[in-house]
Amino acid sequence: MNTVKPQDEVAGICADLIRFDTSNYADNQGPGERAIAEHTAALISEVGLSPELYESSPGRANVVTRIEGSDSSLPALVVHGHLDVVPAEASDWSVDPFGGEERDGLIWGRGAVDMKDMDAMILSVMRSMGRDGRKPKRDIIFGFFADEEAGGAYGARWTVDNRPDLFEGATEAISEVGGFSTDINGKRAYLLQTAEKGLAWLRLTAHGRAGHGSHINTDNAVTRLARAVTRIGDHEWPIEYTDTTRAFLEGVSELTGVEFDESNPETLLSQLGTVSRFVGATLQNTANPTYLKSGYKANVIPGTAEAMIDIRTLPGQHEQVLELVRELAGEGIDISTIHNDVSLETPFAGNLVDAMIDSLHFEDPGSTVLPYTLSGGTDNKSLSRLGITGYGFAPLQLPADLDFTGMFHGVDERVPVDSLKFGARVLDRLLSNY
């Protein structure tokens, strides 16, 4: 029997993955994922498994591998991660963001938390299964996708639309941004992601009369756009509770003894430390202006002005939120959609949820597991187009003083080596027994 266990090599795999610069600048710009996909496929092939590497566009590479289970009557499970990362400005970091350096018991670099840590956990478990010849109970489809950070058009979305055969028989999936621990009132709780907000990236374009900057101009595109952006950015969205968020806050109330007051959730959120930012954004819809562009010279009034709005919607409210944003934009503003995707919400119940909880409790008896809503999005949105129910479960037992959620797309991303080892053990138990 193979003596190399998943926890023995997960940190090294993670560091190696970070050393591939897979920065995604959107619009199909960046180095792409071909090199890291080849590396990933080689790690899988090395242990006797058969990965399929394919491109959706030159350089935009994905890797999928199916391990057959012992019981063909069970539906397949998809376990997936993405290989791309958001860009990193090296001058802002205290380390090389693509150095994969181990320092003070942590692996540092872009992707350490989003999500080459989970990619490494998945690969370490796959390699253990391949070396040992272990079969899971059900077929497991392992996917490593391109382009998640720009909506998945060259990754999971492309694969779902063009290669649905790869997911034959699958009904459930697990991926990123869930299963990590946080300290609540001195007690460790793991946040299992059972919902995620919908998203829409909109481009607003205002047109007006171009002219000299010294003239009176009552048809100014910049002014018109500025008013629209201000109305959208200043709009106060009401606090609303989905089933998932309500269950989460009720669980926090039990752990802290602080009453869940629907009219004032801030008192309860204050018990969560840095995680409050992550959860707080799931109590309401949001529409944030993120980009402005217009003009080319100080004394020239431009004929057009452009802005981008990042909208995140609660489950079941997507269309009504978009309609309100259009109303807020007002007349004279053309609106086009850059990217649009669904919200997801599934009950905190069922065999897979029970199996995830059991795998955490085996490694950390007495801990609490709570459902929560992700304010961002994952490739589970794309898989949902095939009727596949997705969860966020990248298990990490974290130090109470580590601002883990603050490092998503942040500076000096890092993940503790011990947390990676913990996650590899939990994931191995889950995939071996479910």
C-alpha positions as CSV (number, residue, x, y, z in Angstrom):
1,M,0.0,0.0,0.0
2,N,1.2,3.5,-0.9
3,T,2.8,5.2,2.1
4,V,2.5,8.8,0.7
5,K,-0.7,10.2,2.1
6,P,-2.5,13.3,0.7
7,Q,-1.3,15.5,3.6
8,D,2.3,14.6,2.9
9,E,2.4,16.3,-0.4
10,V,-0.4,18.9,-0.5
11,A,1.8,21.9,0.6
12,G,4.4,21.2,-2.1
13,I,1.7,20.8,-4.7
14,C,0.2,24.1,-3.6
15,A,3.5,26.0,-3.8
16,D,4.2,24.6,-7.2
17,L,0.8,25.7,-8.5
18,I,1.3,29.2,-7.2
19,R,4.5,29.5,-9.2
20,F,2.5,29.5,-12.4
21,D,1.4,33.0,-13.2
22,T,-2.2,32.4,-14.4
23,S,-3.4,36.0,-14.0
24,N,-6.7,36.6,-15.6
25,Y,-7.2,40.2,-16.9
26,A,-10.6,39.3,-18.5
27,D,-11.5,39.7,-22.2
28,N,-9.3,36.6,-22.9
29,Q,-6.2,38.6,-21.8
30,G,-3.4,37.1,-19.7
31,P,-0.9,34.2,-19.9
32,G,-3.7,31.6,-19.9
33,E,-3.7,28.3,-18.2
34,R,-2.0,26.0,-20.7
35,A,1.2,25.6,-18.7
36,I,-0.4,24.9,-15.4
37,A,-2.9,22.6,-17.0
38,E,-0.1,20.5,-18.5
39,H,1.6,20.4,-15.1
40,T,-1.7,19.3,-13.5
41,A,-2.3,16.7,-16.1
42,A,1.2,15.3,-15.6
43,L,0.6,15.0,-11.8
44,I,-2.5,13.0,-12.5
45,S,-1.0,10.8,-15.2
46,E,2.0,10.1,-13.0
47,V,-0.2,7.9,-10.7
48,G,-1.9,6.0,-13.5
49,L,-5.0,8.1,-14.0
50,S,-6.2,9.4,-17.4
51,P,-6.8,13.1,-17.5
52,E,-8.2,14.9,-20.6
53,L,-6.7,18.3,-21.3
54,Y,-8.6,20.5,-23.8
55,E,-8.6,24.1,-24.8
56,S,-11.6,26.4,-25.3
57,S,-9.4,29.0,-27.0
58,P,-5.6,29.0,-27.6
59,G,-4.0,28.9,-24.2
60,R,-7.2,28.6,-22.2
61,A,-6.8,25.0,-21.0
62,N,-8.9,22.8,-18.8
63,V,-8.3,19.3,-17.3
64,V,-11.0,16.8,-16.4
65,T,-10.5,13.3,-15.0
66,R,-13.1,10.7,-14.1
67,I,-12.4,8.0,-11.5
68,E,-14.9,5.2,-11.7
69,G,-16.6,4.2,-8.5
70,S,-17.5,0.8,-7.2
71,D,-21.2,1.3,-7.3
72,S,-22.5,2.4,-10.7
73,S,-26.0,2.9,-9.3
74,L,-24.9,6.0,-7.4
75,P,-24.9,9.4,-9.2
76,A,-21.5,10.9,-9.9
77,L,-20.0,13.7,-7.9
78,V,-18.1,16.6,-9.5
79,V,-15.1,18.0,-7.5
80,H,-13.7,21.1,-9.2
81,G,-11.4,24.0,-8.9
82,H,-10.1,26.8,-11.2
83,L,-6.6,27.4,-12.3
84,D,-6.7,31.1,-13.0
85,V,-6.2,33.9,-10.5
86,V,-6.8,37.6,-10.3
87,P,-3.7,39.7,-11.1
88,A,-1.3,40.8,-8.4
89,E,0.7,44.1,-8.3
90,A,4.1,42.8,-7.1
91,S,5.1,46.2,-5.5
92,D,2.1,45.9,-3.1
93,W,3.3,42.5,-1.8
94,S,5.9,41.7,0.9
95,V,6.8,38.5,-1.2
96,D,6.9,37.6,-4.8
97,P,3.2,36.9,-5.5
98,F,4.2,34.0,-7.8
99,G,7.0,32.7,-5.7
100,G,5.1,30.0,-3.8
101,E,7.3,30.8,-0.8
102,E,6.9,29.0,2.5
103,R,7.4,31.3,5.5
104,D,6.4,31.0,9.1
105,G,4.5,27.9,8.4
106,L,2.4,29.4,5.6
107,I,2.5,29.2,1.8
108,W,2.4,32.7,0.3
109,G,1.3,33.8,-3.1
110,R,-1.5,34.7,-5.4
111,G,-4.0,31.9,-5.3
112,A,-3.0,30.6,-1.9
113,V,-6.7,31.0,-0.8
114,D,-8.4,31.5,-4.2
115,M,-8.0,28.7,-5.1
116,K,-4.8,26.9,-5.6
117,D,-5.0,25.6,-2.0
118,M,-8.1,23.6,-2.9
119,D,-6.6,22.6,-6.3
120,A,-3.7,21.1,-4.3
121,M,-6.0,19.3,-1.9
122,I,-7.9,17.8,-4.8
123,L,-4.7,16.7,-6.5
124,S,-3.2,15.2,-3.4
125,V,-6.3,13.1,-2.9
126,M,-6.5,12.1,-6.5
127,R,-2.8,11.0,-6.5
128,S,-3.3,9.0,-3.4
129,M,-6.3,7.2,-5.0
130,G,-4.3,6.5,-8.1
131,R,-1.2,5.2,-6.3
132,D,-3.3,2.9,-4.1
133,G,-5.7,1.9,-6.7
134,R,-8.5,3.0,-4.4
135,K,-12.0,3.3,-5.9
136,P,-14.5,5.7,-4.4
137,K,-18.1,4.5,-3.9
138,R,-19.4,6.6,-6.8
139,D,-17.8,8.0,-10.0
140,I,-16.0,11.2,-9.2
141,I,-15.4,13.8,-11.9
142,F,-12.4,16.0,-11.1
143,G,-12.3,19.3,-13.0
144,F,-9.7,22.0,-13.1
145,F,-11.1,24.9,-15.1
146,A,-9.8,28.1,-16.8
147,D,-11.3,31.6,-16.5
148,E,-13.4,31.4,-13.4
149,E,-12.2,34.9,-12.4
150,A,-13.9,36.3,-15.5
151,G,-17.1,34.3,-15.4
152,G,-16.0,31.0,-16.9
153,A,-16.6,31.7,-20.6
154,Y,-13.4,29.8,-21.4
155,G,-13.6,27.3,-18.5
156,A,-16.6,25.8,-16.8
157,R,-19.2,27.6,-18.8
158,W,-17.6,26.6,-22.1
159,T,-17.2,23.0,-20.9
160,V,-20.9,22.8,-19.8
161,D,-22.0,24.1,-23.2
162,N,-19.6,22.2,-25.4
163,R,-18.6,19.1,-23.4
164,P,-21.6,18.1,-21.3
165,D,-20.7,14.5,-21.8
166,L,-17.9,15.0,-19.3
167,F,-20.5,15.4,-16.5
168,E,-22.7,12.4,-17.5
169,G,-24.5,11.0,-14.4
170,A,-23.5,13.8,-12.1
171,T,-26.0,15.4,-9.8
172,E,-23.9,17.2,-7.1
173,A,-20.6,19.1,-7.0
174,I,-18.2,20.7,-4.5
175,S,-15.8,23.5,-5.0
176,E,-14.4,26.6,-3.3
177,V,-15.2,29.1,-0.6
178,G,-16.7,26.9,2.1
179,G,-15.7,24.5,4.8
180,F,-13.2,26.9,6.3
181,S,-13.2,27.6,10.1
182,T,-13.8,30.8,12.0
183,D,-13.8,31.6,15.7
184,I,-17.2,32.6,17.1
185,N,-17.3,33.4,20.8
186,G,-14.2,31.2,21.4
187,K,-15.8,28.3,19.6
188,R,-14.6,26.9,16.2
189,A,-17.3,26.9,13.5
190,Y,-17.0,25.8,9.9
191,L,-18.9,27.7,7.2
192,L,-20.3,25.4,4.6
193,Q,-21.5,27.3,1.5
194,T,-25.0,26.3,0.5
195,A,-25.9,29.5,-1.4
196,E,-24.3,32.2,-3.5
197,K,-25.6,35.5,-4.9
198,G,-26.3,36.1,-8.5
199,L,-24.2,38.5,-10.5
200,A,-24.5,41.0,-13.3
201,W,-21.7,43.2,-14.7
202,L,-23.3,46.0,-16.6
203,R,-21.7,48.7,-18.9
204,L,-23.4,52.1,-18.8
205,T,-22.8,54.4,-21.7
206,A,-23.9,58.0,-21.9
207,H,-24.0,60.0,-25.1
208,G,-23.9,63.8,-25.4
209,R,-22.7,66.7,-27.5
210,A,-18.9,66.9,-27.9
211,G,-17.3,70.3,-27.8
212,H,-14.8,72.8,-26.4
213,G,-14.4,72.7,-22.7
214,S,-14.9,76.5,-22.4
215,H,-18.4,76.4,-23.9
216,I,-21.8,76.1,-22.2
217,N,-22.9,72.5,-22.8
218,T,-26.3,71.3,-21.5
219,D,-25.8,67.9,-23.2
220,N,-22.7,66.7,-21.4
221,A,-22.2,62.9,-21.4
222,V,-19.9,63.0,-18.4
223,T,-22.5,64.9,-16.3
224,R,-25.3,62.5,-17.4
225,L,-23.3,59.5,-16.5
226,A,-22.1,60.9,-13.2
227,R,-25.7,61.4,-12.1
228,A,-26.6,57.9,-13.1
229,V,-23.7,56.4,-11.3
230,T,-24.4,58.4,-8.2
231,R,-28.0,57.4,-8.1
232,I,-27.0,53.7,-8.4
233,G,-24.1,53.9,-5.9
234,D,-26.2,55.8,-3.3
235,H,-29.2,53.6,-3.5
236,E,-29.9,52.0,-0.1
237,W,-30.9,48.3,-0.5
238,P,-33.0,46.9,2.3
239,I,-31.9,44.1,4.6
240,E,-33.5,40.8,3.6
241,Y,-33.0,37.3,5.0
242,T,-32.8,34.3,2.8
243,D,-33.3,30.8,4.3
244,T,-29.6,30.2,4.3
245,T,-28.6,33.5,5.9
246,R,-31.4,33.2,8.5
247,A,-30.1,29.7,9.4
248,F,-26.6,31.0,9.7
249,L,-27.5,33.9,12.0
250,E,-29.6,31.7,14.2
251,G,-26.6,29.4,14.5
252,V,-24.4,32.3,15.5
253,S,-27.0,33.4,18.0
254,E,-26.9,29.9,19.6
255,L,-23.1,30.0,19.8
256,T,-22.9,33.5,21.3
257,G,-26.0,33.9,23.3
258,V,-26.7,37.2,21.4
259,E,-30.2,37.6,20.3
260,F,-30.9,37.5,16.5
261,D,-32.7,40.9,16.0
262,E,-33.9,41.1,12.5
263,S,-34.1,44.9,12.7
264,N,-30.5,45.2,13.7
265,P,-28.3,42.4,12.5
266,E,-25.1,44.4,13.2
267,T,-25.1,43.4,16.9
268,L,-24.8,39.7,15.8
269,L,-22.5,40.4,12.9
270,S,-20.1,42.0,15.3
271,Q,-19.5,38.6,16.9
272,L,-17.9,37.3,13.7
273,G,-14.8,39.4,13.5
274,T,-13.3,39.8,10.0
275,V,-15.8,37.2,8.7
276,S,-18.5,39.8,9.2
277,R,-17.5,41.5,6.0
278,F,-18.0,38.3,4.1
279,V,-21.4,37.6,5.6
280,G,-22.6,41.2,5.8
281,A,-22.7,41.5,2.1
282,T,-25.2,38.7,1.9
283,L,-27.9,40.5,3.8
284,Q,-28.9,42.7,0.9
285,N,-28.6,43.2,-2.8
286,T,-25.7,45.4,-3.9
287,A,-24.9,47.5,-7.0
288,N,-21.4,49.0,-6.9
289,P,-19.9,51.3,-9.6
290,T,-16.4,50.0,-10.3
291,Y,-15.1,51.7,-13.4
292,L,-15.3,55.1,-15.1
293,K,-13.9,56.1,-18.5
294,S,-14.3,59.2,-20.6
295,G,-12.5,61.9,-22.4
296,Y,-9.0,62.4,-23.6
297,K,-8.1,66.1,-22.9
298,A,-8.9,68.6,-20.2
299,N,-10.4,71.2,-22.6
300,V,-12.5,68.8,-24.7
301,I,-16.0,67.7,-23.7
302,P,-16.3,64.1,-24.8
303,G,-19.2,62.7,-26.8
304,T,-19.5,59.5,-24.7
305,A,-18.8,58.4,-21.1
306,E,-18.7,54.9,-19.8
307,A,-19.1,53.2,-16.4
308,M,-19.3,49.6,-15.1
309,I,-21.5,48.4,-12.3
310,D,-21.0,45.2,-10.3
311,I,-24.4,43.9,-9.2
312,R,-24.8,41.0,-6.7
313,T,-28.3,39.7,-6.1
314,L,-30.0,37.6,-3.5
315,P,-31.6,34.3,-4.5
316,G,-34.9,34.8,-6.3
317,Q,-34.4,38.6,-6.8
318,H,-32.2,38.9,-9.9
319,E,-34.6,40.3,-12.5
320,Q,-36.3,42.8,-10.1
321,V,-32.9,44.2,-9.0
322,L,-31.7,44.6,-12.6
323,E,-35.0,46.4,-13.5
324,L,-34.5,48.8,-10.5
325,V,-30.9,49.5,-11.6
326,R,-32.2,50.4,-15.1
327,E,-34.7,52.8,-13.5
328,L,-32.0,54.4,-11.4
329,A,-29.7,54.9,-14.4
330,G,-32.5,57.0,-16.0
331,E,-33.0,58.2,-19.5
332,G,-30.2,58.8,-21.9
333,I,-28.1,55.8,-20.6
334,D,-27.5,52.8,-22.8
335,I,-27.1,49.6,-20.7
336,S,-25.3,46.5,-22.0
337,T,-24.6,43.2,-20.2
338,I,-21.0,42.1,-19.9
339,H,-21.8,39.0,-17.8
340,N,-24.9,37.7,-16.2
341,D,-25.3,34.7,-14.0
342,V,-27.7,33.0,-11.6
343,S,-27.9,32.9,-7.8
344,L,-27.9,29.5,-6.1
345,E,-29.5,28.2,-2.9
346,T,-29.9,24.7,-1.7
347,P,-31.1,23.3,1.7
348,F,-28.5,22.6,4.4
349,A,-29.6,18.9,4.4
350,G,-29.1,15.7,2.5
351,N,-26.6,12.9,2.2
352,L,-23.7,15.0,0.8
353,V,-24.2,17.7,3.4
354,D,-24.2,15.0,6.2
355,A,-21.0,13.5,4.7
356,M,-19.2,16.8,4.6
357,I,-20.2,17.5,8.2
358,D,-19.1,14.0,9.3
359,S,-15.7,14.4,7.6
360,L,-15.1,17.7,9.5
361,H,-16.3,16.2,12.8
362,F,-13.9,13.3,12.4
363,E,-11.0,15.6,12.3
364,D,-12.4,18.2,14.7
365,P,-14.9,16.6,17.1
366,G,-17.2,19.0,18.8
367,S,-17.0,21.8,16.3
368,T,-20.0,23.4,14.7
369,V,-20.9,23.5,11.0
370,L,-23.1,26.3,9.7
371,P,-24.6,27.1,6.3
372,Y,-23.8,30.4,4.7
373,T,-24.3,32.4,1.5
374,L,-21.3,33.5,-0.6
375,S,-21.5,37.1,-1.8
376,G,-19.4,36.3,-4.8
377,G,-19.8,33.5,-7.3
378,T,-18.2,30.2,-8.3
379,D,-18.1,27.8,-11.2
380,N,-21.0,26.0,-9.5
381,K,-23.2,28.5,-11.4
382,S,-22.1,27.0,-14.7
383,L,-22.7,23.4,-13.5
384,S,-26.2,24.3,-12.4
385,R,-27.1,24.7,-16.0
386,L,-26.9,20.9,-16.1
387,G,-29.0,20.5,-13.0
388,I,-26.0,19.8,-10.8
389,T,-26.4,21.1,-7.2
390,G,-23.2,22.8,-6.0
391,Y,-21.7,23.4,-2.5
392,G,-18.6,25.3,-1.4
393,F,-16.4,22.9,0.6
394,A,-12.7,23.6,0.6
395,P,-12.0,22.5,4.2
396,L,-9.5,24.4,6.2
397,Q,-8.9,24.6,10.0
398,L,-7.6,28.1,10.4
399,P,-5.9,30.1,13.2
400,A,-8.4,32.4,14.9
401,D,-6.2,35.4,14.2
402,L,-5.8,34.9,10.5
403,D,-8.0,37.2,8.3
404,F,-8.6,34.5,5.8
405,T,-11.7,36.0,4.1
406,G,-9.9,39.4,3.7
407,M,-7.2,37.8,1.6
408,F,-9.6,36.8,-1.3
409,H,-8.3,39.0,-4.2
410,G,-6.2,40.8,-1.6
411,V,-2.5,41.4,-0.9
412,D,-0.1,38.8,0.7
413,E,-2.4,35.9,0.2
414,R,-1.3,33.0,2.4
415,V,-2.5,29.7,3.8
416,P,-1.1,27.7,6.7
417,V,0.6,24.4,5.8
418,D,-1.2,22.7,8.7
419,S,-4.5,24.0,7.3
420,L,-3.7,22.4,3.9
421,K,-2.9,19.1,5.6
422,F,-6.1,19.2,7.6
423,G,-8.1,19.9,4.4
424,A,-6.4,17.1,2.5
425,R,-7.4,14.6,5.3
426,V,-11.0,15.8,5.4
427,L,-11.3,15.8,1.6
428,D,-9.8,12.3,1.4
429,R,-12.3,11.0,4.0
430,L,-15.2,12.6,2.3
431,L,-14.3,11.3,-1.2
432,S,-13.5,7.8,0.0
433,N,-16.7,7.3,1.9
434,Y,-19.4,9.3,0.1
